[in-house]
Amino acid sequence: MKAKTHSKALNKFLAFIGVSALALVLAMGLTGCSGDSSSDSSSGGNDAYADLEPVTLILADSTAADSAGNLLGQEIANQANEITGGKLTIDYHGTGELGGDTDLIRQEQSNDIQMVICQPAPMVSFVPDMAVFDLPMAFSTYNADQIETVLNGDNEFTQGLQASFEEAGLHNLGFLQNGTFRETTSNKALNTIEDFSALQIRTMENSNHMAFWQAIGAEPTPLAWAEVYFALQNGTVDAQENAIDTCAGSSLQEVQDYLAMTNHILYANNISINKEAWDSLDPAYQEALTQAINQAIEVMKPKMLEMQDQQLQTLTDGGMEVIEYDQSFFDGILANEQVQALYSDISGQTDGLSDTLVAELQKTNES
């Protein structure tokens, strides 16, 4: 009898162990599932988008491969996909695949494409208040953080600019910049303001840009970018102005001797969307797109500086001499009567929004 009693007890014990083990396995499985759910939520595949229909937005630009604008477009697409778990797709087309800046903005207005990345100048024809970025040296004495506060913050300037975008059937989504500028290359040393006198300089076909160079005594000549290298090589023009990545990408160190850090126009890329497309997005998608753009901008900021350092090295390794200026150079240009007249003219073009921009920039020195 004792043996039978011991056998029954052993069977009960083994049965208990089996049930306990099964319970433990099930608990671990549930914990694993819970962990996966948390991971999905953190990567964007969460309930916020579960009941929403998938949406695809076409984003395009005409920037060069591996330029700041091109990398920004790729990053926005990646961020939107990650945040929404693939529910919001940004179908990105870069390097002019869908057209040049002007054509892209027209397509954006008609909602054939939904989003565009471009520098401010091409947008002026559609959003006249973007001429505020034509103010010569308006940003030259401010750092990247100060400029960021004004361009991407909630203030009187951005509110006024948004109203202008909406009049054009567009919606402003922000700017990528990191305190870098359009600079000047030349075959002549430009050490003082007087050295710009009679300088034959290629510019964009922008009346405000041309008026600035005329104000300081230079002779601006608008040329298509494809013609610039050869015009510099054969002496048709002495100089040109552009962002450093463009200068290095076009190998201007082969045909120019000097890089003058004139900081005359902020190097920025604007992101916009068709207003009807924006308004039709579910608020959750609007928030996700805004977050994707903000995160993409943060990713790109250090890359812009890294790229500039590398490209500057390319130019100097090719023999270009860099000319730096102190504050008196910028003060002297801004005190020029013709430059001041240009500021007044741009104020008229933008119904005073350029004055608001300057005031908002000045506020950043007070905080």
Phi, psi and omega per residue, in radians:
M1 nan -0.653 -3.128
K2 -1.068 -0.736 -3.126
A3 -1.079 -0.724 3.127
K4 -1.116 -0.711 3.130
T5 -1.068 -0.777 3.141
H6 -1.118 -0.658 -3.139
S7 -1.134 -0.760 3.111
K8 -1.086 -0.741 -3.132
A9 -1.096 -0.712 3.137
L10 -1.122 -0.728 3.134
N11 -1.084 -0.729 3.117
K12 -1.100 -0.714 -3.121
F13 -1.120 -0.763 -3.140
L14 -1.146 -0.663 3.093
A15 -1.095 -0.714 3.122
F16 -1.085 -0.778 3.130
I17 -1.064 -0.729 -3.132
G18 -1.091 -0.804 3.119
V19 -1.104 -0.742 -3.138
S20 -1.097 -0.745 3.133
A21 -1.101 -0.739 3.122
L22 -1.083 -0.735 3.121
A23 -1.084 -0.706 -3.140
L24 -1.129 -0.742 3.123
V25 -1.081 -0.782 3.123
L26 -1.083 -0.727 -3.136
A27 -1.101 -0.746 3.122
M28 -1.114 -0.680 3.118
G29 -1.096 -0.759 3.129
L30 -1.144 -0.686 3.108
T31 -1.093 -0.728 3.108
G32 -1.060 -0.746 3.116
C33 -1.100 -0.706 3.133
S34 -1.098 -0.702 3.126
G35 -1.121 -0.707 3.118
D36 -1.097 -0.693 -3.134
S37 -1.091 -0.715 3.129
S38 -1.119 -0.727 3.126
S39 -1.087 -0.745 3.117
D40 -1.053 -0.715 -3.102
S41 -1.116 -0.735 -3.099
S42 -1.197 -0.449 -3.130
S43 -1.577 0.024 3.036
G44 1.881 -0.281 -3.136
G45 -1.448 1.116 -3.033
N46 -2.052 -3.095 -3.040
D47 -1.122 -0.321 -3.100
A48 -1.055 -0.480 -3.075
Y49 -2.025 -0.020 -3.022
A50 -1.034 -0.673 -3.078
D51 -1.632 0.064 -3.100
L52 -1.658 2.528 3.036
E53 -1.224 2.496 3.070
P54 -1.053 2.534 -3.127
V55 -2.255 2.428 3.051
T56 -2.104 2.255 3.071
L57 -2.049 2.336 3.092
I58 -1.553 2.171 3.101
L59 -2.033 2.300 -3.100
A60 -2.414 2.731 2.986
D61 -2.660 3.005 3.114
S62 -2.066 0.318 -3.109
T63 -1.270 2.783 -3.127
A64 -1.224 2.720 3.084
A65 -1.003 2.365 3.096
D66 1.200 0.186 3.014
S67 -1.376 2.991 -3.127
A68 -1.025 -0.764 -3.134
G69 -1.124 -0.707 3.140
N70 -1.130 -0.798 3.135
L71 -1.192 -0.581 3.089
L72 -1.085 -0.799 3.137
G73 -1.024 -0.768 3.124
Q74 -1.104 -0.705 -3.094
E75 -1.209 -0.676 3.089
I76 -1.047 -0.774 3.129
A77 -1.063 -0.773 -3.141
N78 -1.118 -0.780 -3.101
Q79 -1.132 -0.754 -3.134
A80 -1.089 -0.715 3.125
N81 -1.099 -0.758 -3.107
E82 -1.197 -0.762 -3.082
I83 -1.123 -0.708 -3.043
T84 -1.759 0.101 -3.112
G85 1.090 0.537 3.099
G86 1.544 0.042 -3.122
K87 -1.330 -0.546 3.065
L88 -1.901 1.953 -3.108
T89 -1.816 2.232 3.013
I90 -1.779 1.887 -3.117
D91 -1.507 1.666 -2.970
Y92 -1.586 2.283 3.077
H93 -2.215 1.916 -3.088
G94 -1.853 -3.055 3.035
T95 0.948 0.606 3.067
G96 1.299 0.288 -3.109
E97 -0.998 -0.604 -3.121
L98 -1.837 0.118 3.100
G99 2.307 3.029 3.061
G100 -1.365 3.083 -3.049
D101 -0.958 -0.883 -3.080
T102 -1.068 -0.771 3.136
D103 -1.143 -0.678 3.138
L104 -1.116 -0.735 -3.128
I105 -1.162 -0.655 3.069
R106 -1.083 -0.751 3.110
Q107 -1.120 -0.610 3.106
E108 -1.157 -0.754 3.133
Q109 -1.071 -0.610 -3.131
S110 -1.531 -0.001 3.109
N111 1.180 0.346 3.007
D112 -1.243 -0.641 2.861
I113 -2.127 2.760 -3.007
Q114 -1.764 -0.543 -3.019
M115 -2.343 2.595 3.133
V116 -2.407 2.453 2.946
I117 -1.937 2.212 3.076
C118 -2.768 2.855 3.015
Q119 -1.274 2.833 -3.050
P120 -1.050 -0.657 -2.981
A121 -0.960 -0.831 -3.125
P122 -1.137 -0.408 -3.093
M123 -1.354 -0.291 -3.068
V124 -1.031 -0.621 -3.131
S125 -1.131 -0.383 -3.096
F126 -1.864 -0.630 3.112
V127 -2.171 1.529 -3.018
P128 -0.944 -0.508 -3.127
D129 -1.196 -0.208 3.054
M130 -1.199 -0.115 3.041
A131 -1.129 -0.205 3.074
V132 -1.014 -0.491 -3.133
F133 -1.344 -0.108 3.055
D134 -1.467 -0.135 3.118
L135 -1.046 2.050 -3.094
P136 -1.165 2.237 3.041
M137 1.066 0.366 3.135
A138 -1.096 -0.554 -3.077
F139 -1.804 -0.047 -2.887
S140 -1.105 -0.438 -3.094
T141 -1.846 0.211 3.138
Y142 -1.949 2.598 3.123
N143 -1.521 3.020 -3.040
A144 -1.053 -0.684 -3.119
D145 -1.161 -0.698 3.104
Q146 -1.106 -0.765 3.141
I147 -1.135 -0.704 3.117
E148 -1.040 -0.752 3.140
T149 -1.009 -0.681 -3.091
V150 -1.387 -0.800 -3.024
L151 -1.338 -0.571 -3.069
N152 -2.037 0.139 3.100
G153 -1.594 3.078 3.080
D154 -1.703 1.760 -3.078
N155 -2.613 3.129 -3.074
E156 -1.080 -0.620 -3.141
F157 -1.159 -0.907 -3.081
T158 -1.155 -0.546 3.085
Q159 -1.163 -0.743 3.107
G160 -1.154 -0.700 3.136
L161 -1.164 -0.681 3.121
Q162 -1.073 -0.697 3.111
A163 -1.071 -0.647 3.120
S164 -1.190 -0.706 3.078
F165 -1.063 -0.744 -3.091
E166 -1.164 -0.569 3.064
E167 -1.088 -0.478 3.126
A168 -1.589 0.094 -3.122
G169 1.367 0.392 -3.102
L170 -2.182 2.981 3.095
H171 -2.376 2.203 -3.130
N172 -1.363 2.254 -3.140
L173 -1.908 -0.072 3.060
G174 2.288 -3.135 -3.073
F175 -2.308 2.458 2.947
L176 -1.785 2.136 3.027
Q177 -2.721 2.798 3.021
N178 -2.578 0.794 3.060
G179 1.218 0.504 3.050
T180 -1.938 2.818 -2.920
F181 -2.409 2.928 2.885
R182 -1.329 2.308 -3.105
E183 -2.071 -3.115 -3.063
T184 -2.105 2.263 2.980
T185 -1.901 2.620 -3.040
S186 -2.742 2.797 2.978
N187 -1.676 0.115 -3.140
K188 -2.202 2.394 3.113
A189 -1.177 2.152 -3.100
L190 -1.897 1.296 -3.048
N191 -1.491 -0.459 -3.110
T192 -2.310 2.940 3.102
I193 -1.055 -0.646 -3.109
E194 -1.101 -0.455 -3.118
D195 -1.188 -0.255 3.129
F196 -1.434 -0.164 -3.117
S197 -1.068 2.249 3.110
A198 1.138 0.224 3.114
L199 -1.229 2.129 3.091
Q200 -1.413 1.823 -3.033
I201 -2.101 2.293 3.056
R202 -1.330 2.332 3.093
T203 -2.280 2.987 2.942
M204 -1.215 2.785 3.100
E205 -1.435 1.274 -3.083
N206 -2.311 2.055 -3.004
S207 -1.078 -0.600 3.126
N208 -1.217 -0.726 3.092
H209 -1.069 -0.791 -3.118
M210 -1.129 -0.672 3.129
A211 -1.107 -0.615 3.111
F212 -1.110 -0.862 -3.108
W213 -1.122 -0.650 3.070
Q214 -1.112 -0.626 -3.114
A215 -1.097 -0.554 -3.130
I216 -1.756 0.255 2.984
G217 1.678 -0.054 3.134
A218 -1.396 2.952 -3.141
E219 -2.089 1.622 -3.075
P220 -1.259 2.454 3.101
T221 -2.301 1.926 3.108
P222 -1.280 2.273 3.109
L223 -2.398 2.595 2.994
A224 -1.104 2.482 -3.049
W225 -1.029 -0.580 -3.130
A226 -1.076 -0.370 -3.095
E227 -1.636 -0.183 -2.921
V228 -1.176 -0.813 -3.088
Y229 -0.954 -0.841 -3.092
F230 -1.246 -0.564 3.093
A231 -1.157 -0.645 3.071
L232 -1.248 -0.661 -3.105
Q233 -1.153 -0.713 -3.094
N234 -1.664 0.050 3.054
G235 1.454 0.197 3.070
T236 -1.059 -0.667 2.994
V237 -2.257 2.723 -3.107
D238 -1.645 -0.394 -2.940
A239 -2.672 2.980 3.043
Q240 -2.707 2.917 3.110
E241 -2.305 2.415 -3.127
N242 -3.033 3.012 3.053
A243 -1.200 2.652 -3.063
I244 -1.085 -0.611 3.141
D245 -1.126 -0.607 3.104
T246 -1.219 -0.710 3.128
C247 -1.070 -0.810 -3.130
A248 -1.221 -0.706 -3.133
G249 -1.107 -0.437 3.133
S250 -1.751 0.151 3.078
S251 0.981 0.732 -3.105
L252 -1.213 -0.243 3.059
Q253 -1.102 -0.304 3.122
E254 -1.356 -0.357 -3.051
V255 -2.269 0.101 3.135
Q256 -2.358 2.542 -3.063
D257 -1.749 -0.454 -3.016
Y258 -2.251 2.535 2.991
L259 -2.086 1.905 -3.112
A260 -1.699 2.130 -3.070
M261 -1.454 1.257 -3.063
T262 -1.360 -0.334 3.088
N263 0.839 0.675 -2.971
H264 -1.406 -0.498 3.113
I265 -2.347 2.314 3.114
L266 -1.114 2.371 3.049
Y267 -1.562 1.840 -3.089
A268 -2.412 2.631 3.018
N269 -2.041 2.254 3.126
N270 -1.717 2.496 3.047
I271 -2.011 2.205 3.140
S272 -2.354 2.894 3.138
I273 -2.466 2.601 3.037
N274 -1.010 2.301 -3.043
K275 -1.110 -0.710 3.122
E276 -1.078 -0.715 3.114
A277 -1.120 -0.728 3.119
W278 -1.100 -0.846 -3.096
D279 -1.121 -0.485 -3.103
S280 -1.419 -0.215 3.135
L281 -1.262 2.451 2.987
D282 -1.035 2.517 3.137
P283 -0.904 -0.587 3.113
A284 -1.126 -0.660 3.091
Y285 -1.267 -0.647 3.068
Q286 -1.026 -0.794 3.130
E287 -1.127 -0.722 -3.139
A288 -1.131 -0.728 3.140
L289 -1.154 -0.742 3.092
T290 -1.050 -0.775 3.119
Q291 -1.109 -0.735 3.141
A292 -1.065 -0.746 -3.138
I293 -1.180 -0.781 3.139
N294 -1.059 -0.749 3.138
Q295 -1.204 -0.645 3.102
A296 -1.120 -0.708 3.105
I297 -1.067 -0.768 -3.138
E298 -1.123 -0.658 3.093
V299 -1.131 -0.678 -3.030
M300 -1.377 -0.464 -3.060
K301 -0.947 -0.959 3.120
P302 -1.123 -0.550 3.116
K303 -1.115 -0.641 3.124
M304 -1.051 -0.741 3.140
L305 -1.210 -0.703 3.096
E306 -1.067 -0.780 3.136
M307 -1.092 -0.741 -3.123
Q308 -1.106 -0.742 3.127
D309 -1.069 -0.768 -3.138
Q310 -1.136 -0.741 -3.098
Q311 -1.244 -0.619 3.069
L312 -1.111 -0.695 3.100
Q313 -1.096 -0.680 3.103
T314 -1.051 -0.758 -3.118
L315 -1.176 -0.776 -3.110
T316 -1.253 -0.625 3.071
D317 -1.094 -0.479 3.116
G318 -1.456 0.034 3.041
G319 1.875 0.006 -3.132
M320 -1.341 2.458 3.084
E321 -1.740 2.291 -3.109
V322 -1.589 2.291 3.103
I323 -1.937 2.098 3.114
E324 -1.816 2.711 -3.120
Y325 -2.175 2.624 3.028
D326 -1.636 3.137 -3.042
Q327 -1.062 -0.526 -3.095
S328 -1.106 -0.531 3.106
F329 -1.101 -0.856 -3.122
F330 -1.189 -0.695 3.114
D331 -1.085 -0.696 -3.127
G332 -1.121 -0.712 3.122
I333 -1.185 -0.753 -3.113
L334 -1.195 -0.378 3.104
A335 -1.464 -0.194 3.128
N336 -1.049 2.269 -3.064
E337 -1.060 -0.680 -3.139
Q338 -1.219 -0.580 3.072
V339 -1.188 -0.721 3.087
Q340 -1.091 -0.659 3.100
A341 -1.131 -0.629 3.102
L342 -1.148 -0.688 3.069
Y343 -1.019 -0.750 3.129
S344 -1.144 -0.683 3.138
D345 -1.120 -0.778 3.135
I346 -1.172 -0.573 3.050
S347 -1.047 -0.723 3.098
G348 -1.165 -0.695 3.134
Q349 -1.104 -0.522 -3.028
T350 -1.921 0.275 -3.139
D351 0.911 0.681 3.059
G352 1.503 -0.024 -3.118
L353 -1.158 -0.507 3.092
S354 -1.140 -0.608 3.073
D355 -1.145 -0.674 3.108
T356 -1.116 -0.701 3.097
L357 -1.045 -0.858 -3.131
V358 -1.051 -0.732 -3.140
A359 -1.119 -0.722 3.131
E360 -1.165 -0.662 3.069
L361 -1.098 -0.758 -3.140
Q362 -1.097 -0.584 3.115
K363 -1.057 -0.540 -3.102
T364 -1.184 -0.331 3.070
N365 -1.396 -0.283 -3.087
E366 -1.589 -0.354 -3.076
S367 -1.584 nan nan
